[in-house]
Amino acid sequence: MNSLDLFQQLAVSLLPLLLALTVPVIVQARVALALGDTTGKQYDRTSLNPLSHADPIGTLVVPGAMIALGNLAGSGGGLLIGWAKPLPISYRNFRDPRGAAVKLAGAGLAAKFLLALAWAFVFRATYGATEGVELGVALMARQGITISLSFFVLNLLPLPPFAVGNMLLVTLPPKQAQQLESIQPYTFIIILVLAVTGLFGVIFQPLFSLLRDLILTIATLF
């Protein structure tokens, strides 16, 4: 990506970014619907329309700024931070709220990981391209791996509204769950602090690199 100007960087990042921020939410909304909660559907969160899921700050401003500032390494090894609008869920509609929370968190994480794996297959198919559309697809696939895995790792944070944080809200004892929920208004600030100070990369880069190597290895087996 170092050889690309800002417009080209944004161009090859746009589709991977939209997919990484919308597909997992759609999957979770449809899993919730299958489990008995129609809240997501009522808010149009089962829709394929990206505008139904986009958060102006998390979908556009933060990831766009990180790309513009060159926080994504030329090798595709940098972590990117971003998020969609939180999915509205009414856990009282589930027969087993705790079980549903685990399934929803797992569905979202699985969707992000599988999306990264899909991009790895695309990257493998276009590896070595030097010009034309094939090169553009290869660069897009490389960004797709980085972005999807970044959001997978981000959702491992034990903070709501991220996947693991939401799971903890309904699985922790009431007192601890209430304490965790009180942190939610400050999640955005916490993420920005981790990003600006570089602590997010320090904490999660080893896991990110391991997962990236894993999916690229899997892609070479087929």
C-alpha positions as CSV (number, residue, x, y, z in Angstrom):
1,M,0.0,0.0,0.0
2,N,3.0,2.4,0.4
3,S,3.1,2.8,-3.4
4,L,-0.6,4.0,-3.5
5,D,-1.8,7.5,-3.0
6,L,-4.5,8.3,-0.5
7,F,-7.3,8.0,-3.0
8,Q,-6.1,4.6,-4.1
9,Q,-5.7,3.4,-0.5
10,L,-9.3,4.5,0.3
11,A,-10.6,2.9,-3.0
12,V,-9.2,-0.6,-2.3
13,S,-10.3,-0.3,1.4
14,L,-13.9,0.8,0.8
15,L,-15.5,-2.6,-0.1
16,P,-13.6,-4.6,2.5
17,L,-14.6,-2.0,5.1
18,L,-18.3,-2.0,4.3
19,L,-18.4,-5.8,4.2
20,A,-16.5,-6.2,7.5
21,L,-18.8,-3.8,9.3
22,T,-22.1,-5.0,7.8
23,V,-22.0,-8.7,7.1
24,P,-21.3,-9.7,10.8
25,V,-24.2,-7.5,12.0
26,I,-26.5,-9.0,9.4
27,V,-25.5,-12.5,10.5
28,Q,-26.1,-11.6,14.2
29,A,-29.5,-10.0,13.4
30,R,-30.7,-13.0,11.5
31,V,-29.4,-15.4,14.3
32,A,-31.3,-13.3,16.8
33,L,-34.4,-13.5,14.6
34,A,-34.1,-17.3,14.4
35,L,-33.8,-17.4,18.2
36,G,-37.0,-15.4,18.7
37,D,-36.0,-11.7,18.9
38,T,-37.4,-9.5,16.1
39,T,-35.8,-6.2,17.4
40,G,-33.0,-6.2,14.8
41,K,-35.5,-6.8,12.0
42,Q,-37.7,-4.0,13.2
43,Y,-34.7,-1.7,13.0
44,D,-33.9,-2.9,9.5
45,R,-30.7,-4.6,10.7
46,T,-31.3,-7.7,8.7
47,S,-31.0,-5.6,5.5
48,L,-28.2,-5.8,3.0
49,N,-28.2,-2.0,2.8
50,P,-24.9,-0.8,4.4
51,L,-26.6,2.5,5.3
52,S,-28.7,0.5,7.8
53,H,-25.6,-0.5,9.7
54,A,-23.1,2.4,9.2
55,D,-22.1,4.5,12.1
56,P,-20.7,7.9,10.9
57,I,-17.8,7.9,13.3
58,G,-17.0,4.2,13.5
59,T,-17.6,3.3,9.9
60,L,-16.2,6.4,8.1
61,V,-14.3,8.8,10.3
62,V,-12.1,6.6,12.5
63,P,-11.0,4.0,9.9
64,G,-10.7,6.6,7.2
65,A,-8.5,8.7,9.4
66,M,-6.3,5.8,10.2
67,I,-5.9,4.9,6.6
68,A,-5.2,8.5,5.7
69,L,-2.6,8.8,8.5
70,G,-0.8,5.7,7.2
71,N,-1.6,3.5,10.2
72,L,-2.0,0.5,8.0
73,A,1.4,-0.9,7.1
74,G,2.3,-1.5,3.5
75,S,2.4,-5.2,4.1
76,G,-1.2,-5.2,5.3
77,G,0.1,-5.9,8.8
78,G,-1.4,-2.9,10.6
79,L,-4.5,-3.0,12.8
80,L,-7.5,-0.9,11.9
81,I,-10.2,0.2,14.3
82,G,-13.9,0.7,13.3
83,W,-17.4,-0.4,14.2
84,A,-21.0,-0.4,12.9
85,K,-24.0,0.8,14.8
86,P,-24.7,-1.5,17.8
87,L,-27.3,-4.2,17.0
88,P,-30.5,-3.7,19.2
89,I,-31.3,-6.9,21.0
90,S,-34.1,-7.6,23.5
91,Y,-32.7,-10.5,25.5
92,R,-36.1,-11.0,27.3
93,N,-37.4,-12.3,24.0
94,F,-35.0,-15.3,24.2
95,R,-35.9,-18.5,26.1
96,D,-32.3,-18.7,27.2
97,P,-30.8,-15.2,27.2
98,R,-27.3,-16.4,28.3
99,G,-27.2,-19.1,25.7
100,A,-28.5,-16.6,23.0
101,A,-25.8,-14.1,24.0
102,V,-23.1,-16.7,23.5
103,K,-24.5,-17.7,20.2
104,L,-24.8,-14.1,19.0
105,A,-21.2,-13.3,20.0
106,G,-20.0,-16.5,18.4
107,A,-21.9,-15.7,15.2
108,G,-20.5,-12.3,14.9
109,L,-16.9,-13.4,15.5
110,A,-17.3,-16.4,13.1
111,A,-18.6,-14.0,10.4
112,K,-15.6,-11.8,10.8
113,F,-13.1,-14.6,10.7
114,L,-14.8,-16.3,7.7
115,L,-14.8,-13.0,5.9
116,A,-11.1,-12.7,6.4
117,L,-10.6,-16.3,5.2
118,A,-12.7,-15.5,2.1
119,W,-10.4,-12.6,1.4
120,A,-7.4,-14.8,1.9
121,F,-8.6,-17.1,-0.9
122,V,-9.1,-14.1,-3.2
123,F,-5.6,-12.9,-2.3
124,R,-4.1,-16.3,-3.0
125,A,-5.9,-16.4,-6.4
126,T,-4.5,-13.0,-7.4
127,Y,-1.1,-13.3,-5.7
128,G,1.8,-12.0,-7.9
129,A,-0.4,-9.7,-10.0
130,T,1.5,-6.7,-11.2
131,E,-1.1,-4.6,-13.2
132,G,-4.7,-4.1,-14.2
133,V,-7.8,-5.2,-12.5
134,E,-6.1,-8.3,-11.0
135,L,-3.7,-6.1,-9.1
136,G,-6.5,-4.0,-7.8
137,V,-8.3,-7.1,-6.6
138,A,-5.1,-8.4,-4.9
139,L,-4.7,-5.1,-3.1
140,M,-8.3,-5.1,-2.1
141,A,-8.1,-8.7,-0.8
142,R,-5.0,-7.8,1.3
143,Q,-6.9,-5.0,2.8
144,G,-9.9,-7.3,3.3
145,I,-7.8,-9.6,5.4
146,T,-6.4,-6.8,7.5
147,I,-9.7,-5.1,8.1
148,S,-11.7,-8.2,8.8
149,L,-9.1,-9.6,11.2
150,S,-8.8,-6.2,12.9
151,F,-12.5,-6.1,13.7
152,F,-12.4,-9.7,14.8
153,V,-9.7,-8.9,17.3
154,L,-11.4,-5.6,18.4
155,N,-14.5,-7.6,19.3
156,L,-12.5,-9.8,21.7
157,L,-12.3,-6.8,24.0
158,P,-14.4,-7.4,27.1
159,L,-16.3,-4.2,26.7
160,P,-19.9,-3.7,25.5
161,P,-21.0,-3.2,22.8
162,F,-18.4,-5.5,21.3
163,A,-19.1,-9.3,21.0
164,V,-17.3,-10.6,24.1
165,G,-18.5,-7.6,26.2
166,N,-22.1,-8.2,25.3
167,M,-21.7,-11.9,26.1
168,L,-20.3,-11.0,29.5
169,L,-23.2,-8.7,30.3
170,V,-25.6,-11.6,30.4
171,T,-23.2,-14.2,31.8
172,L,-21.6,-12.4,34.7
173,P,-23.3,-12.2,38.1
174,P,-25.7,-9.2,38.3
175,K,-23.4,-6.9,40.3
176,Q,-20.4,-7.4,38.0
177,A,-22.6,-7.2,34.9
178,Q,-24.0,-3.8,36.1
179,Q,-20.4,-2.6,36.7
180,L,-19.4,-3.6,33.2
181,E,-22.5,-2.0,31.7
182,S,-21.6,1.3,33.5
183,I,-18.4,1.4,31.4
184,Q,-20.2,1.2,28.0
185,P,-20.6,5.0,27.6
186,Y,-16.9,5.3,27.8
187,T,-16.0,2.5,25.4
188,F,-15.4,4.9,22.5
189,I,-13.0,6.9,24.6
190,I,-11.2,3.8,25.8
191,I,-10.7,2.6,22.2
192,L,-9.4,6.0,21.0
193,V,-6.9,6.1,23.9
194,L,-5.7,2.6,23.1
195,A,-5.4,3.5,19.4
196,V,-3.6,6.9,20.0
197,T,-1.2,5.5,22.5
198,G,-0.4,2.4,20.4
199,L,-1.5,0.1,23.2
200,F,-4.1,-1.6,21.0
201,G,-1.4,-2.8,18.6
202,V,1.0,-3.8,21.5
203,I,-1.8,-5.9,23.1
204,F,-3.3,-7.4,20.0
205,Q,-0.7,-7.4,17.2
206,P,0.7,-10.9,18.1
207,L,-2.7,-12.4,18.0
208,F,-3.5,-10.5,14.8
209,S,-0.3,-11.7,13.1
210,L,-0.9,-15.3,14.2
211,L,-4.5,-15.3,12.8
212,R,-3.3,-13.7,9.5
213,D,-0.6,-16.4,9.1
214,L,-3.2,-19.0,9.9
215,I,-5.7,-18.0,7.3
216,L,-3.1,-17.5,4.6
217,T,-1.8,-21.0,5.4
218,I,-5.3,-22.4,5.1
219,A,-5.8,-20.6,1.8
220,T,-2.6,-22.3,0.4
221,L,-4.0,-25.7,1.1
222,F,-6.8,-25.4,-1.5
